[in-house]
């Protein structure tokens, strides 16, 4: 059990989208009080700390920023070793690297060891919760659940469903994939801080029979998430048209099989039409922006204002998408999101980015109130960031005149070196003296 403690420093959290009034909560000398059970009891200005905490141990981080731990809304567990593997586009990258690497995860010992390394990397970069793709193998998802449970993490994952258009060693069947998924749901969904995601690789790697089975699973298990990819590259979209000639567009395939809903999370969404955005708005699905991956694979530039257009706004999240993405760091991810927005002529502030990486992602994953906030009752998953972590950052920080300035420099220059400490359920699991 976690011991009660106070984490003191410059605190930052969000009540709402920072483009709305009074959404940002920040205290130059703030504190977060953690109960024995790992949940937040109080947060606010340190001088206002309630008397009941007067004898509680304090971890003090002067000149550091304490905020909710980052939430990665789309990352690939079986690809963590192949980060920065080159290829000409998405489909070539999958066939040259990703599919062959994922084939190894059918071996229990390999998957178990990989799960520990993968979670170590997330935590060291300040990520305390994630929605993670696994491989097609039941044992791989099981291994990741085991490792996350041992650490007390909030983690969502599931066995990937994939029964065509990939190497034989990473294919399942419509019946077998549904059966294995149902077994994993029964074993893991809702256990401790774990959730299950019914996971379709993407439309073209599942037959219509498998997509129908996935839709049935989603209908039978409304508390689960549905996790997939959509509209990532031009080649992928053409492939969808070939495989599903009856569909109006890519999104229509998922809608047809009952895979869109308030718990649906679709990565990328780079080339969505107005009709598709309306459908995603109507169903309440979230589209996840993966800027380092999109840039690395040349897939396209995400248009955040198109997705969030008034009248039919689509929920938007942000993610590293390792290993298409080139960094585990949500700081670097936000920096790339800013550059993409600039290229599209859009405004994307540091506050926009840090909101998406915390409360925004929590809301999209259906976990608001549990993670992504410093509000009372939430889990004390915290990251402590050092704006002066390197010589370059320290020099730049001297010029900052506002919270936005400080956060902007962090997301443009920061990486894992800026992560001073990480707490899971109020227990310190990573730190630098």
Beta strands, then each sheet from edge to edge (+ up, - down):
strand 1: 5-14
strand 2: 24-34
strand 3: 40-45
strand 4: 58-68
strand 5: 70-76
strand 6: 127-133
strand 7: 154-158
strand 8: 160-161
strand 9: 194-200
strand 10: 225-230
strand 11: 264-268
strand 12: 286-289
strand 13: 315-318
strand 14: 382-386
strand 15: 419-424
strand 16: 427-431
sheet 1: 3+ 2- 1+ 4+ 14- 15+ 16-
sheet 2: 5+ 6+ 7+ 9+ 8+
sheet 3: 5+ 6+ 7+ 9+ 10+ 11+ 12+ 13+
end
